[in-house]
């Protein structure tokens, strides 16, 4: 298993671009319903470009919910503490869970990208070079 090269950021640090400082914002779905609060971001450690939003779905009182990654490519807009997406809340809630953002593997990441109908970023470069 190859570990993912991302850095987990759980605060709006200055290394992030201002438009990417969305930790603590809420993700809203296609119908303007709250999906979850953005707990953090998985970013490229070299340029701090976000790849995934880290969400905690569900949970009640003293129980933890399910941690999921939501690809930044599916984030549409943001303003006033609101991040929008064209996905439905129930579809995001049914997405594959992760145990820990620090131990994401490429294999698990491929499952998540497949769920969201995205090509793995490591395959895209190879395909472009062969074209």
C-alpha positions in Angstrom: 0.0 0.0 0.0 1.4 3.4 -1.0 0.5 6.2 1.3 -1.1 9.4 -0.2 1.3 12.3 -0.4 -1.2 14.8 1.0 -1.0 17.0 4.1 -4.1 17.3 6.3 -4.9 20.9 7.2 -7.6 21.4 9.9 -7.3 25.2 10.2 -7.4 28.2 7.8 -3.6 28.7 7.8 -1.9 31.4 5.9 -0.2 28.9 3.6 -3.6 28.4 2.0 -4.8 30.8 -0.7 -7.5 33.1 0.6 -10.2 31.4 -1.6 -9.2 28.0 -0.1 -9.6 29.0 3.5 -12.9 27.2 3.9 -12.2 25.0 7.0 -15.2 25.5 9.3 -17.6 26.4 6.4 -20.6 24.3 5.6 -21.0 22.3 2.4 -24.5 22.8 0.8 -25.9 20.4 -1.8 -27.8 20.9 -5.0 -31.0 21.8 -3.1 -29.3 24.2 -0.7 -29.4 21.7 2.2 -26.5 21.4 4.6 -24.4 18.3 4.0 -21.8 18.8 6.7 -19.2 21.2 8.2 -15.8 21.1 6.5 -13.5 19.7 9.1 -10.3 20.1 7.1 -8.6 19.8 3.7 -6.2 17.4 2.2 -3.7 19.6 0.3 -0.5 19.1 -1.8 2.3 19.8 0.7 4.4 21.7 -2.0 1.8 24.4 -3.0 -1.0 23.9 -0.5 -3.5 23.3 -3.3 -6.5 21.5 -1.9 -7.5 18.2 -3.4 -10.3 17.1 -1.0 -12.6 18.5 1.6 -12.7 16.4 4.8 -16.3 16.0 6.1 -17.7 14.3 9.1 -21.2 13.0 8.2 -23.8 12.0 10.8 -23.0 11.3 14.4 -25.1 12.4 17.4 -24.3 13.6 20.8 -21.2 11.6 21.9 -21.0 9.4 18.8 -18.7 10.0 15.9 -20.0 10.2 12.4 -18.5 8.9 9.2 -15.5 10.7 7.8 -15.6 11.2 4.0 -13.5 13.0 1.4 -15.2 15.2 -1.1 -13.2 16.1 -4.2 -12.5 19.8 -4.6 -13.4 19.5 -8.3 -17.0 19.1 -7.3 -17.1 22.3 -5.2 -18.9 25.0 -7.1 -18.8 28.2 -5.2 -18.3 29.8 -1.8 -19.4 32.9 -0.1 -20.3 33.9 3.5 -19.3 30.7 5.0 -21.1 28.6 2.4 -19.6 26.1 0.0 -21.9 24.8 -2.8 -21.9 21.6 -4.8 -24.1 20.2 -7.6 -24.2 16.8 -5.7 -27.1 15.7 -3.6 -26.7 15.3 0.2 -27.7 11.6 0.2 -25.2 10.8 -2.5 -22.4 12.4 -0.5 -23.5 10.7 2.7 -23.3 7.3 0.9 -19.8 7.9 -0.3 -16.9 5.6 0.8 -15.6 6.4 4.3 -12.1 6.9 5.5 -10.7 6.0 8.9 -8.1 8.7 9.2 -7.0 11.5 6.8 -3.4 11.0 7.8 -3.3 7.4 6.5 -5.1 7.7 3.2 -3.7 5.3 0.6 -3.7 5.6 -3.1 -5.9 2.4 -3.3 -8.5 4.0 -1.0 -8.3 7.3 -2.9 -8.9 5.4 -6.2 -12.2 4.0 -4.7 -13.2 7.5 -3.6 -12.4 9.0 -7.0 -14.3 6.2 -8.8 -17.4 6.9 -6.6 -17.3 10.6 -7.8 -16.7 9.6 -11.4 -13.3 11.2 -11.5 -10.1 9.9 -13.1 -7.2 9.3 -10.7 -4.9 12.3 -11.0 -1.8 10.1 -11.3 -3.3 8.4 -14.4 -4.2 11.6 -16.1 -0.6 12.7 -16.4 0.4 9.3 -17.9 -2.4 9.4 -20.4 -1.5 12.9 -21.5 2.1 11.9 -22.0 1.2 9.0 -24.2 -1.2 11.0 -26.4 
